[in-house]
Amino acid sequence: MSNEALGARPRRRLSARDRDRWRGVSHLSSLAAAITKARDSPWLGAYIAELRVSPQAPIRVEQTGRNPYHYTLWGDPGCCSPA
């Protein structure tokens, strides 16, 4: 779930674009990119989760940020059940 859906409050004032990203879920497009990010940012946690998204899922996906492997996904967290 997104930071917003979890009820987390931003630490700083967010621009409209940053607010949009706050409402999404951060994702990396490959396992190698996720491992690199985990090594560079250990405060994010010790686990890597695999996310499978159906082509029919009602979500928006967009490459965000400077890292070409970083994407943000937006959708209703209650819309779909895990496989």
C-alpha positions in Angstrom: 0.0 0.0 0.0 1.1 3.6 -0.6 2.4 5.8 2.2 -0.9 7.7 2.0 -3.0 4.6 2.2 -1.0 3.5 5.3 -1.7 6.9 6.9 1.9 8.0 6.9 2.5 11.8 7.0 5.1 13.3 4.7 8.2 14.8 6.5 8.1 17.9 4.3 5.7 19.9 2.2 5.1 18.0 -1.1 4.8 19.5 -4.6 1.8 18.3 -6.6 4.1 15.8 -8.4 5.6 14.5 -5.1 2.0 14.2 -3.6 1.1 12.1 -6.6 4.0 9.8 -6.0 3.2 9.7 -2.3 -0.2 8.1 -3.3 1.6 5.4 -5.3 3.8 2.4 -4.6 7.5 2.4 -5.4 8.7 -0.5 -7.5 11.9 -1.5 -9.2 11.7 -3.3 -12.6 14.2 -6.0 -12.0 15.6 -8.1 -9.2 19.1 -6.8 -9.9 17.9 -3.2 -9.5 16.1 -4.1 -6.2 19.3 -5.8 -4.8 21.4 -2.8 -5.7 18.8 -0.5 -4.1 18.7 -2.7 -0.9 22.5 -2.5 -0.6 22.5 1.2 -1.1 19.6 2.0 1.2 19.5 -0.6 4.0 17.0 1.6 5.9 14.3 0.5 3.4 14.3 -3.0 4.9 15.8 -6.4 4.6 13.3 -8.0 2.2 12.6 -7.9 -1.5 9.0 -8.7 -2.5 8.1 -9.8 -6.0 5.1 -8.1 -7.4 3.0 -9.7 -10.2 0.6 -7.4 -12.0 -2.1 -8.7 -14.3 -2.3 -6.8 -17.6 -6.0 -6.4 -16.8 -5.4 -4.8 -13.4 -6.8 -1.3 -13.0 -3.6 0.4 -12.2 -1.4 3.2 -13.6 2.3 2.5 -14.0 4.9 5.2 -14.7 8.7 5.4 -14.7 9.5 8.0 -12.0 12.7 9.6 -10.7 16.2 9.5 -12.0 16.7 5.8 -11.7 15.6 4.2 -15.0 14.6 1.1 -13.2 12.3 2.9 -10.7 8.5 2.9 -11.3 5.5 4.0 -9.3 2.2 2.1 -9.4 -1.2 3.6 -8.6 -4.4 1.8 -7.9 -7.0 0.9 -5.4 -5.3 -1.3 -2.8 -8.6 -3.2 -2.2 -9.4 -3.9 -5.8 -7.5 -7.1 -6.3 -6.8 -10.2 -4.3 -3.4 -11.9 -4.3 -3.0 -14.9 -6.6 
